[in-house]
Amino acid sequence: MPDLVRAALVQATWTGDTESMIAKHEEHAREAARQGARIIGFQEVFNAPYFCQVQDPEHYRWAEPVPDGPTTRRMCRLARETGMVIVSPVFETDGSGFYYNTAAVIDADGTVLGTYRKHHIPQVEGFWEKYYFRPGNLGWPVFDTAVGKVGVYICYDRHFPEGWRALGLAGAQLVYNPSATSRGLSAYLWQLEQPAAAVANEYFVAAINRVGTEELGDNDFYGTSYFVDPRGRFVGDVASDKEEELLVRDLDLGLIEEVRRQWAFYRDRRPDAYQGLVQP
């Protein structure tokens, strides 16, 4: 694997329907590929509005199977066309009554390497996710992709350090964090938590947030998506807080080993002393 990987992410406004939303992301992906990107990630449930602003059974219609649903199949074709790895977050149905907030990781040849299901499910004003989603049950997989070892941690997960660490212990070099978070709720935390996780676990993080308001509620999704390196430094500028944007950045994966030798956080872990942390 090359040490230098050109990576991309998209923060997008909702178009009003699935077809145009997917088409817009396809065009962003093609542009990223033209700029030399080898991997791209999209925001939480990228092909739908953030329907969790309300609790309404109508919105189960956005759910589809993974990997055999129409959006994942379409993203597989896009991966083959562009030669990019794609992180594709959707609302997954896995049989009657089983629903998850999921991201499929698709390799550059169009192969679905697997899925991550969001573990931590919020249930607060404007984020009624327990109405729709079961907690994830597939652990914290790290996928061996054409550009390196890639993990996923979805939105509200980012407040919980355990999953970040599990991804690091499994060898992640880059973790995509697709999100839908609003200005009044979490803007203060947005540029603290993911850089801190990148430092604590010594890998790159791609933090993606929606942007704009949508017809289902008044959540003001504030964008400001970014890449951050293992030293906690932003890679290039942070995206706009109001406009849709494609970010393409060069990530020097060689920095991971340099930082791990210098700071040695993994060496100095004390798992023998941590047992009490997981006791009821």
Secondary structure as the mmCIF struct_conf table of DSSP 4:
data_model
#
loop_
_struct_conf.conf_type_id
_struct_conf.id
_struct_conf.beg_label_comp_id
_struct_conf.beg_label_asym_id
_struct_conf.beg_label_seq_id
_struct_conf.end_label_comp_id
_struct_conf.end_label_asym_id
_struct_conf.end_label_seq_id
BEND BEND1 ASP A 3 ASP A 3
STRN STRN1 LEU A 4 GLN A 11
BEND BEND2 GLY A 16 ASP A 17
HELX_RH_AL_P HELX_RH_AL_P1 THR A 18 ARG A 34
TURN_TY1_P TURN_TY1_P1 GLN A 35 GLY A 36
BEND BEND3 ARG A 38 ARG A 38
STRN STRN2 ILE A 39 GLY A 41
TURN_TY1_P TURN_TY1_P2 GLU A 44 ASN A 47
BEND BEND4 ALA A 48 ALA A 48
HELX_RH_3T_P HELX_RH_3T_P1 PHE A 51 GLN A 53
BEND BEND5 VAL A 54 VAL A 54
HELX_RH_3T_P HELX_RH_3T_P2 PRO A 57 TRP A 62
STRN STRN3 GLU A 64 GLU A 64
TURN_TY1_P TURN_TY1_P3 VAL A 66 ASP A 68
BEND BEND6 GLY A 69 GLY A 69
HELX_RH_AL_P HELX_RH_AL_P2 PRO A 70 THR A 82
TURN_TY1_P TURN_TY1_P4 GLY A 83 GLY A 83
STRN STRN4 VAL A 85 THR A 93
BEND BEND7 GLY A 95 GLY A 95
TURN_TY1_P TURN_TY1_P5 SER A 96 GLY A 97
STRN STRN5 TYR A 99 ILE A 106
TURN_TY1_P TURN_TY1_P6 ALA A 108 ASP A 109
BEND BEND8 GLY A 110 GLY A 110
STRN STRN6 VAL A 112 ARG A 117
STRN STRN7 GLN A 123 VAL A 124
TURN_TY1_P TURN_TY1_P7 GLU A 125 GLY A 126
STRN STRN8 PHE A 127 TRP A 128
HELX_RH_3T_P HELX_RH_3T_P3 GLU A 129 TYR A 131
TURN_TY1_P TURN_TY1_P8 TYR A 132 TYR A 132
HELX_LH_PP_P HELX_LH_PP_P1 ARG A 134 GLY A 136
BEND BEND9 LEU A 138 LEU A 138
STRN STRN9 VAL A 142 THR A 145
TURN_TY1_P TURN_TY1_P9 ALA A 146 VAL A 147
STRN STRN10 GLY A 148 VAL A 152
HELX_RH_3T_P HELX_RH_3T_P4 CYS A 155 HIS A 159
HELX_RH_AL_P HELX_RH_AL_P3 PRO A 161 LEU A 169
TURN_TY1_P TURN_TY1_P10 ALA A 170 GLY A 171
BEND BEND10 GLN A 173 GLN A 173
STRN STRN11 LEU A 174 PRO A 178
STRN STRN12 SER A 182 SER A 182
HELX_RH_AL_P HELX_RH_AL_P4 ARG A 183 ASN A 201
TURN_TY1_P TURN_TY1_P11 GLU A 202 GLU A 202
BEND BEND11 TYR A 203 TYR A 203
STRN STRN13 PHE A 204 ILE A 208
STRN STRN14 VAL A 211 GLY A 212
TURN_TY1_P TURN_TY1_P12 GLU A 215 LEU A 216
STRN STRN15 PHE A 221 TYR A 222
STRN STRN16 TYR A 226 VAL A 228
TURN_TY1_P TURN_TY1_P13 PRO A 230 ARG A 231
BEND BEND12 GLY A 232 GLY A 232
STRN STRN17 PHE A 234 PHE A 234
BEND BEND13 VAL A 235 GLY A 236
HELX_LH_PP_P HELX_LH_PP_P2 ASP A 237 SER A 240
BEND BEND14 ASP A 241 GLU A 243
STRN STRN18 GLU A 245 ASP A 252
TURN_TY1_P TURN_TY1_P14 LEU A 253 LEU A 253
HELX_RH_AL_P HELX_RH_AL_P5 GLY A 254 TRP A 263
TURN_TY1_P TURN_TY1_P15 PHE A 265 ASP A 268
HELX_RH_3T_P HELX_RH_3T_P5 PRO A 271 ALA A 273
HELX_RH_3T_P HELX_RH_3T_P6 GLN A 275 VAL A 278
#
